[in-house]
Amino acid sequence: MWRQAAHVLFALIVLLVASTAALAALAILTPLPYEPREEIHHPTVLYDAKGRAFAPLGGNTFQIPLRKEDIPPLVKAATLAVEDRRFYRHLGVDPLRLLKALYVNARTGEIREGGSTVTQQLARNLYLSHERTWARKLKELVYALRLEQRLSKEEILALYLNTIYYGNGAYGIEAAAERYFGKTAKDLSLAEASFLVGLPKGPSLYDPYRHFELARQRQREVLDAMVAAGILSEAEAARAWTEEIRLLPHPEETREAPYFARQVELWLEEHLGIDEGTARRAGLKVHTTLDPQAQAAAEEAVRQHIPPDTDLEAAVVVADPRTGAVLALVGGKDFAKSQLDRTRAPRQPGSTFKPFVYLTALEEGYTPLTLGPSREKTFVLADGTPYTPKNYGDRYANADVPLAYAIQTSDNVYAVDTISRLGPERVAARARDLGIAEPLLPVLSLALGTSEVSPWSLAQAYATLAAGGVYRPLYLVERVETADGRLLYVHRPEERRVAGRDTVYVLTHLLERVLDEGGTGHLVAARLKRPAAAKTGTTAVDGWMAGYTPFRVVVVRVGYDQERTLDNREAALAKFIWADALERASHDLPPESFTQPAGVTLLSVDLRSGWNTGRFAEGSTRLAFVRGSEPTLLPAANPPPPSPAEPSLWERLKGLWPRVLP
């Protein structure tokens, strides 16, 4: 066995020697793409919909080059201890580290171990991308050897420490010292220097504002490496470890629309392959859909209604249903304290899911007058298990009620009865057609919003309703230009009709009634100066409000990250945030009504009898119907029968409405 291992080792050594010789020859023949120099990084700038620059990615991306003699020896020593201990003994490529990398990569068949020296990292940062391919790795080795031929060791180390990325927009050790501690590199303590030296290995992974404990663990690795290299004693390392790390406030604390900017940054990487480090130094011009008025409106509504001294959080999405443009995003009340974007975090949406049930029902022949139960009722699930949904506060009409009433008062039993007739699979499919992206469990309780969806996803589906059944994907970026003005990306509008215009209008007309007296959203109706359609939603841990006008869609969720139970007051905050955000975001827009399609007729109906009264009369209700589904016209000679001695359904409904909560 040992002979076989020796043969393998000998073969690897021979291969390494031959490879090194070949690389050296190749390096002599291969010129560098350009002379090595300190590359000045220009931040990528985001522009709002009005063409105003509102955020450089990563805050104020900056770089402060130092002369090689001005870089603190402590920083140099710490960097080499953890990154390249044999720096002064190799020629740009470390054969021992390369041998280890070859062995690991050969075993896995992937590029997992880089074995990169400081010179190789500098070559990669100056001339190459960060993709993990064999071709890129070969170029890195060649360029590293070439750099060693052109520059002294001190010049290479200084160039490396002046250009390496430390995260949060800081390129170079001087910029990092200023960004995180507000001091120059020469004034760093041992603890601060060792903390910063660990960051370049993973600027996002070890971002001290997002992952402080991980950054501290990396600092521990740096201190241990310094001890192993004989730079520090155990006692000195221990003192440095116990010193408190006091960071400056997050550089994005005052950044405008920080959650929006962060989503754009993630979009650049996902759709254009531009990673965080590249985006922050590439000088791109990213023209976004951000509407400053809508963003300010959403942020102000959250500040006004969510107490700052509580852990209660909020998420707000504002979009234009005519285009799909996302106008504003609030992922939380304080980005500096929590970068969790709650607009993308799925939670149970409660009754805000019901419009998808009722759209399916209207498509299958329901009308606003279709009767269903508002009483205790037990359903039998597919496995034989009984399921008894409850209305809020166990309040029921104890009668069959029309769809118009069930939507306005958010009746749970009616909703479950409806989905039981339609089939949960059909409702789930329609919700996906409208834009719900998350998996939906096809069970009866789906009607009550038990499958988790994000505010973003709900906004997409409601935007489809606001657009009359036309699906237009929500988007953040209009176009991307390079620093020299070349067009890198432009948004291509796409749309498809997923629901009938007439049916969607009938649903919208019913959702407008949610804001009328007796509806679950009537408490905030007075804050609006324009027609709107909406639906409330309440679960044990979240309050929701989602709705739209012809020009704006707004979705709001309020809740604790720890999923603590909300009281009624806390849950109701979503309604007030929604109304204020919608009205302020629409301030310069006309209070336009929803356009009635030719295939829809508006009629005055008597909910007591279901008759079409032919004209508005006391006790009648104005409802929309797809033509051909209208109720029968009340015969002039046959008025409705008198009410019985006991209270009629209508009287019971009128008495119940003001007391019903979502």
N, C-alpha and C positions, 0 to 999 in steps of 0.2 A: 504493500500500500504506500509506504513512504517513498519507494522508488518511483511509483506512478506520480505521486504528488511532486517529487523533485523534477521529473521530466516536464510536467505541466508548468512548473515555476520557471524552468530553464527556457521553455518555449516562449513564455510570456516575456522574459527578460530579453531574449533575442528579438522578439517582435517589437519590444519597446525601443531597443537600441536602433533597430532598422528604421522604425517610424520616426524617431527623433532626428536621425540623420536625413531622412527624406524631407521632413518638415523644415530642417535648417536649410537644405538646398532650395526648397520651394520658397522660403522666406527671402532668400537672396534675390530670387527672380521675380517676386511679387511686390509691386509698389503699394504703398498705403493709398487709400482713396483720396486723402488729403493730409496735409501736414498736421500732426497732433497739436492741438491747441485747446485752451479753455473755452468750451462751447458755452456761449451765453444763451440761457434758456428764456424763451418768451412764452408767457402763459397763454393757454387757450382761453378765449373770452366768450362768454355767453351773452347774447343779445335778446332783448324781449321783442314782443310783436311790433313794437313801435320803433325798433331799430336802436334802442338805447342799451349800452353795455351795462349789465347789472351784476355780473359775477365772473371774476377770473377763477378757473377751476383750481380748487385747493387753496382758496383765499388768495393772498398776494404772493404768487410764485416769484421767488427771487433768489439771487446768487451773489455772494460777496467773495470774490477770489482773494486769496492770500499769497504773498510771496513764499517760496518754499522755506525760507529761513524764519518766517513768522508763524508757521504752523507749530503749535506746541509739541515738544518732544513726547509728552504724555499721550497725546492723541495718536501720534505716529506709532508709538510702542504698543498701545492698546489695540489699534487697528491691525497691526501685523501679528500680534499674539493670537487674535481670533480668526483673522482672514488668511494669513500667509506667513507662517513662522519662518519658513526657509527663503523669504523674499530676497535676501542679500546673497544667497548661495545658488540660485538658479538663473537661467538665462531667459526668463519669461514663461517657461513651462516647467513645472515641477515633475520630474519623471516618477517619483514615488507616488505622488497624488494621482498622477495620470494612470499609473499602473493599477491603483486601487479602483479608479473610476472605470477603467477598461474591464476589470474583473466583474464589478457589480453590473455594469451595463450589458456585458456579455451574458451574464446569468439571467437577467430580466428581459433582455431583448429590447429595452427602452433606454432613453437617456435619463437616468435618475441621478447619477453622481456626476457632477461637472468637473470636479478636481481643479476648479479655476483658481489661478493665482490672482494677485492684485493686478498684474499686468494684463492678464486675460480679461478680467472684469473691465478694465479701462478700455481695452480694445473693443469689447462688446458694447460698452456705453457710447464710445465715439463713433463706431462704424457699423454696428450690426443691430438686428432686432433681438428680442428675448425669446424667440421661438425655440423649442427643443427639437432640433433636427441634427442629423449627422453632418450635413453640408454646412450649417451655420457653425457647428463646433469646429470643423476643420478650418474654416476661415478665421475663427477666433484664435486658434493656435498659431496660424501663420502670421496674423497681424500682431499677436503678442511678441513673437520672436522678432518681427520687424521693428516694433517699438523699442525693444531692448537695444537694437542696433543704432537707433536714432537718438535716444534719450538716456541720460544717466539715471541711476536708481532713484536719486533724490528728486529728479524732475518727474519721473513716473509717479512716485508716491504723492508728490505735491499736486500733480494734475488729477490724480485719482481722488484725493481728499477735497479738491475744489469742485469736482463735478458729480460725485456720487450723490444719489437721491436719499434724503433722510426722512422723507414723508412730509405731508402738510405744506407742500410748496417749497420746501427748503432744499436747495442744491448746494452741497459743499458744507464743510464743518462750521465755517463762520456763520453762514446763514442759519444752520441748525441751532447753533448756540443762541443766536438772536431770536429765532422763532420760539424755541421751547423755554429758554431761561432768561431772555432779555439781557444777555451779556456777550462779550466777545469770547472767542475760543480760548484765548490765553488766560482768561479769568475763570475758566471752568474748574470746579473741584474735581477730585478723583472720581467721586460718585457720579457727578454730572457727565464727565467725559466718558466713563464706562457705560453709562446709560445711553448716550448718543451713539457711541461706536457700534452698539448692537443693532441699531435700527435699520441700516441699509440692507441687511439680509432679507428683510420682508417689510417694506415701509407700510403696507396695508395691514399685514398680519400683526406687526408690533406697534401699530399706531397707538401711542400712549393715551390719546383722548378717547379711543374706542376700546382698546384692549390693554389697559394699564398693567394688569397682572402678567400678561404675556410679555410685555416690554420689560418688566422687572425680572422675569425668569431669564430673558435674554441677557440682561445686565449681569445676572449671576454667572452665566456662561462666560461672559467677557472677563469678569474678575477671576474666575477659576483658570481661564487660559493665561491670564497675566501672571498668576501664581505659578502655574506649570512652566511658564517661560522664564521664571526667575526675575520678573520685573517687580513683583510685589511680594511681600511676606504674607503669611496667613493672617497676621494681626492687621496689617494695612487693608487687606481685602475685606476683613470683617468689619472694620470701622467704616469703610466706604459703603458696605452693604446696609448698615444700620442707619446711615445718613438719610434723612427724609428727602425725597424728590419733590420739589415744588415747581410745578409747571405754570407757565403763564396761561391766562384764559385761552380757550380754544380759538384759533385764528378765524374760524367761521362763525363765531358767536354773533358777530354783527353782519354777517354775510346776508345779502338780500335773498329771499326765497330759497333757503338752504336745502330744504327737502326736494324742491323742484330741481335745483342745480345738481344734487346728488343723483337723482334719477336720470338726468341727461348724461352725467358721467358714466353711469352704468350702461346706458343705451349705447354710447359710443363704443364701449368695449364689446358689448354683445352683438351689435349690428355691423360695426365697421372694423372690429378687431383692434381698436386703438385702446391700449391699456392705460391704467391710471398715470403711470410715470410718463408715457409718451404724450398723452393728452395734455399734461400739465406743462410741457416744455415745447410743444410743437407749434405754438402760435396759431392754432386754428381759430376760425371765426364761426361760431355755432349760433345760427339764428333760430330761436325757439318760438314756441307759441305763447309764452308767458304774457298775460295781460296784467300790467302793474296795478290797475284799478281793482281787478278781481282778486289779485293776490293780497292786496292791502285790505280788501273787504273781508276775505276769509280769515286773515290773521287777526284783524281787529275784533271780529265776532268771537273768535276763540278766546282772546284776551279778556273781552268784556264779560264772558259768561263762565269761564273755567277759572276757579280761584287759583292764584299762583302758589299758595301754601298747601296744596293738596296733591296727591299722586294721581288724581283723576286726569285722564288724557283725552284728546280729541283728534279726529282725522277729518279732513275736508277735501273734497274733489269738486272743482268747478270746470265745466267743459261747455263748448259750443256745439250743440247737436247738428247744426247746419254743415259743419265741416269735420267734426271729430277732434278739433284742436282742444288740448287741455290748457285752460287759462290760468289755473291756480291749483296749488297743492299745499296742504298743511298736514304734515305727517306726525305732528306732536306740538306741544305748546312751547318747547324749548329745545332747539337742535343741539345747543352746546351741552346740555345735560343728557340728552338721549338722541342718538342718531337712528333709532328704530323708526322706520317709516310705516306708520300705521295705516296709510292709504293702501298698502300692499299686503297687510296682515289679515288673513281670513278669520272671520268670527261669524257666529250665527246671526243672520240678519233679521230674524223674527218676522213680523208681518209685512215688512217691506218686500218680501218675496211673493206675497199674495197676488199682485198684479199679473204675474206670469201664469198663475193658476187661472185667473179670470179672463185673460186674453185667450187662453186655450179654450175655456168654456164658451166664450162668445163666438169663437170660430166653429165650435161644435153645435151651435144653435141656441145657446142661452141668450136671453135679452135682459135688459135692466129690470124687468118685472118677473123673471124666473124665480119661483119660490123654492126655498130650501129651509132646513131646520135651524132654529135658534132655541135649542133646548138641550138638556143632557141627552147624549146619545152614545151608545157603545158600538164601535165598529170591530169587526173580526179581521185580524191580519191574516196573511197567507199561511202562517204557521199555526193558526188557530188561537193565537193570543188575543185577548180582548184589549181594545184601545179606546179610552174615553177622554177625548180632548175637553178642555175647560175654557170657558170664557173668562176674561179678566174679572176678578172678584166674584166669580160664579154668578154673573148677571146674565140673564137670558130674557128674550121676549116671550119664551114659552109658546111659540107659535111658528108657523112657516112664514118666513119674511122674504121680501124681494131682494134680488142681487144688489140693487141700488142702496138699500139699507145695510146689507151685510158689508159692503165695501166702506161705506161712510162710518160705520161703528166698529169696523174690524172684528166682525164676528168669527170666532175660531171654528165653531161647530159647522157653520155653513161652508167654510173653506175646506175643511176635511171631508165633508159630505161631497163637495164638488169634485175634489181630486179622486175620491173613491169611485166616482162615476166615470171620470175621464181616464183614469189610470195614471199612476205616478210617473211611469216611463214616458208617457206622452208629454206631461208637463215638464219633466226634466229636459226632454229634447227641445221643447220650445224655448225654455230658458237659455239653453246653449245657443240656439239660433239667434237670440237677441243679444248675446254677448257674454253670458256668464261662463267664465273659463274654468272654475274649480270643479272637481268631481261632485256630482249630486247623487245622493243615495235615494233611489226610487221607492220611497215608503210614504205612507199616508201623512206622516208628520212633516214631510217636505213642504206641504202647504203652509206650515207655520214657521218656515225658515230654519229648520234644524240642521241643514247642511251648510257648512261654513263657506262664506264668500267674502272677498275683500271689498272695501269701499270703491276701489278702482273698477273692479269687475261689475259691481252694482251700477256704478255711474255709466259704464259702457251699455248695459242693458236698458237703463232708463233713457239714455241718449237715443237709442234706437226707437223707443216709444215716442220721445219728443220729436223725432224726425219722421213721424207718421209710418213707422215700420221699416224704415231704410237703415240698414246697418252700415255705419261708417267707423272704422277702427279709431279708437282714441290714439292720439300721437302727441309728441312733445317737440319734435325738431322739424323745422321747415327746410333748412338747407345747411350744409357745412362747406366752408371754403378753407383752402390752405392759406398759409401766411402770404403767399405770392398771388392770391386771388383765384386760383384754380378751383373749379366747382368739384367737390369731392362727393357730395350727396345732395339730392333734392327730393322732397316728399312728393310721392305720386298719389293723388287722391284715389281712393277706391270705395265703392259702395255696392250694395246689393239689397234688393227688397226681400225681407224675410217675413213680413206680415202685411195683411191687407190694410190699406189706408182707412177704409170705412170702419173696420173693426177696431183699429187702434184709436180712431177718433172717439168711438163710443166709450172705450175704456178710459181715455183721457177725460172725457166729460164726467164720467163717474168719479174719477180721482179728484176732479175739481171740487166735488161735494165734500171731500174730506176736510176742506178748509171752511166749510159752511157751519153755521150754528148746529150743534149736535154731532159734528164730525170730530174725529180724534185729533185733528190739527187745528181746530177752530180757535184755540187760545192764542195762536200767533198770526191769525189771518189779518188782524188790524195792522200788523207791521208791514204788510205788503201793499203796494200801490198798483198791482197789475194782476191779471188772471194767472193762476198757476194750478198745476195738478200735482198731487203729492200723496205719499203714504208714510204713515208712522210705523215704527217697529220697536218693540220692547222685549228683551229677554231678561233673565235674572241678573245678567252681568253687563248688559249693553243697552244703550238707548240709540235709536236710529231715526233719521228722517231723510227721505229721498224724494225728489220731485223736480219739476221742470216747468219752464215757459217755452214759447216757440224759439227763444234765443239762448237760453241758459239751462244747464242741468247742474244740480247741486246735490251732493250726497254727504251726509254727516254721520259719524259714529262717535259716541261718547262712552268711555268705560275705563276700567283700571287694567293695567298690563297684567296684574296678578289675578284678574278675573274675580275680584271681590264683588259681592252683591251690591247692586245700586238701590238706593231708595227712590221713591217716586220723583222727588225734586231733582235728583241727579239725572235720572233717565230723561226727564222733560227738557233738560238743557239742550239736547240735540235739536229739538224743535226751534228753540230761540236762535241758536247758532245758524241753523238752516235758513230761517226767515231773514235774519239780518244779512247773512252772506249773500243770499239771492238778491235781495233788494238793492244792497250797495253795489254789487257786481253788475247790476242792470241799470244803474242810475242814469246813464246817458242813452238808454234804449227806450223806445216807445212802449207803452203798456198795451201791447197788441194781444188780441184774443187768438185762440187756436182757429185755424182756417177750417171751416166746415166743408167736407167733400160733398160732391153732388149726389153721392150715393147714400147720404145720411139725411134724416129729417129730425127736427126738434119738435117735440109734442108736449103739451100739458096733459098730465095723467093724474088720475085719482088713485093713489096707492091703496086706498081702502078696497077698491073694487077692481082695479086694473083697467078701468075704462079710459079711453082717450076722450078728454072733456072737450076737445076741439078749440079751446081757448083757455087762457089762464083764469083760474077761478080760485076762490079762497079754499085752501086745503089741497090744491093741486100742486104738482111738482113738474118742473121742466126737465125732460130727459131726452137723450139722443137714441135713435134707433136706425139700424141699417134698413134701408127701404125694402119693404116686403115683410119685415118682422114687426110692424107697428101694431099696437093693440087696437081693438075694435072701437070705432067712433061711438060715443055715447048717444043713443037715440034721443031726440028732443022730447018725445012723448013718454019716454020711459026713464025717469030719473033713477039714480041709485036707490036701492031699498033703504029704509030708515035703519039707524043703528039699533041693535038689540039692547035689551035692558042692561045686560052685563057689558063691561067696557069692551069696545071694539079693538081689533088689532091695531088700527091706526092710533087710537088713544093710548094703548099700552106702549107703542113705539115712541110716541111723543113724550111720554112720561119717562121713558128709559134713556133716550138719547143724551140729555145733559149729564147723566151720571156715568156714562160709559167711557172708560179710558182705553188706550190701545192695548 
